[in-house]
C-alpha cells in the first residue's frame, strides 16, 4: 500500500514539475505532507519493520525551501550515529535520504 502511495506521489511531483506557472506553489506545503511522503519513501526503501523503529517522524523547516523529516534512533540493532532523515524540497518535492544523522 505504501509503495503505491510512493509511486503516486512521485508521479504527482513529476507532473507538477513539468507544468510551468506564474506563481510558485509549494508541492510540499506543510509538515503533515512532508511526514507522509517520508513515511511512504522510507517504507518502500527500507521496509515497514525498519520504519516502525523510527516512528514517530517529525518535520521541521530548514530555511524556506526544505523540510527535514527525521525519526528516532533505532534501538535494535544498535547502530552508530542517529536515525535516518529525509530532506524534501518544498517547491519541487525532490528528496534526499540521509542515514545516520547526528
C-alpha positions as CSV (number, residue, x, y, z in Angstrom):
1,X,0.0,0.0,0.0
2,X,2.7,2.4,0.9
3,X,4.6,1.5,-2.2
4,X,1.6,2.6,-4.3
5,X,1.4,5.8,-2.4
6,X,5.1,6.5,-3.0
7,X,4.6,5.8,-6.8
8,X,1.6,8.1,-6.8
9,X,3.5,10.9,-5.0
10,X,6.4,10.6,-7.4
11,X,4.2,10.8,-10.4
12,X,2.4,13.8,-9.0
13,X,5.6,15.6,-8.3
14,X,6.9,14.9,-11.9
15,X,3.6,16.2,-13.4
16,X,3.8,19.3,-11.2
17,X,7.4,19.9,-12.1
18,X,6.5,19.6,-15.8
19,X,3.9,22.4,-15.6
20,X,5.0,26.0,-15.6
21,X,3.1,28.6,-13.8
22,X,3.4,32.3,-12.9
23,X,3.1,31.7,-9.2
24,X,5.4,29.3,-7.4
25,X,3.2,26.9,-5.4
26,X,4.8,24.5,-2.9
27,X,4.3,20.9,-3.8
28,X,5.0,20.1,-0.1
29,X,3.2,22.9,1.7
30,X,3.2,21.7,5.3
31,X,4.7,19.4,8.0
32,X,1.9,16.8,7.7
33,X,2.5,16.3,3.9
34,X,6.3,16.1,4.4
35,X,5.9,13.4,7.0
36,X,3.5,11.3,4.9
37,X,5.8,11.5,1.9
38,X,8.8,10.5,4.0
39,X,6.9,7.5,5.5
40,X,6.0,6.2,2.1
41,X,9.5,6.6,0.7
42,X,11.3,5.1,3.8
43,X,8.8,2.1,3.9
44,X,9.4,1.4,0.2
45,X,13.2,1.7,0.5
46,X,13.9,0.0,3.9
47,X,10.7,-1.9,4.7
48,X,7.9,-1.5,7.2
49,X,9.7,-3.1,10.1
50,X,12.7,-0.7,9.9
51,X,10.4,2.2,9.5
52,X,8.5,1.3,12.7
53,X,11.7,1.6,14.7
54,X,12.0,5.3,13.6
55,X,8.4,6.3,14.4
56,X,7.2,8.9,15.2
57,X,8.6,11.0,12.4
58,X,8.6,14.8,12.6
59,X,9.2,17.5,10.1
60,X,10.9,20.8,10.6
61,X,11.6,23.6,8.1
62,X,15.2,24.3,7.2
63,X,15.3,27.7,5.7
64,X,12.4,28.5,3.5
65,X,13.0,25.8,0.8
66,X,13.5,22.4,2.6
67,X,11.7,20.2,5.0
68,X,13.8,17.9,7.1
69,X,11.8,14.8,8.3
70,X,13.5,12.7,10.9
71,X,12.7,10.0,13.3
72,X,14.2,8.5,16.4
73,X,17.3,6.5,16.6
74,X,16.6,2.8,16.0
75,X,17.0,0.8,19.2
76,X,17.6,-2.6,17.5
77,X,20.0,-3.4,16.1
78,X,22.4,-1.0,17.8
79,X,23.8,1.4,15.2
80,X,26.3,4.2,15.2
81,X,25.0,7.7,14.7
82,X,21.5,8.9,14.8
83,X,18.4,7.9,12.9
84,X,17.5,8.5,9.3
85,X,16.3,11.7,7.8
86,X,14.7,12.7,4.5
87,X,15.3,16.2,3.1
88,X,12.4,17.3,0.8
89,X,12.4,20.4,-1.3
90,X,9.2,22.4,-0.7
91,X,8.8,23.7,-4.2
92,X,9.6,20.6,-6.2
93,X,9.2,17.6,-3.9
94,X,12.7,16.4,-4.7
95,X,14.2,14.2,-1.9
96,X,17.4,13.0,-0.4
97,X,17.6,10.2,2.1
98,X,20.2,10.6,4.8
99,X,21.2,7.7,7.1
100,X,22.8,8.0,10.5
101,X,22.1,11.7,11.2
102,X,24.0,13.0,14.2
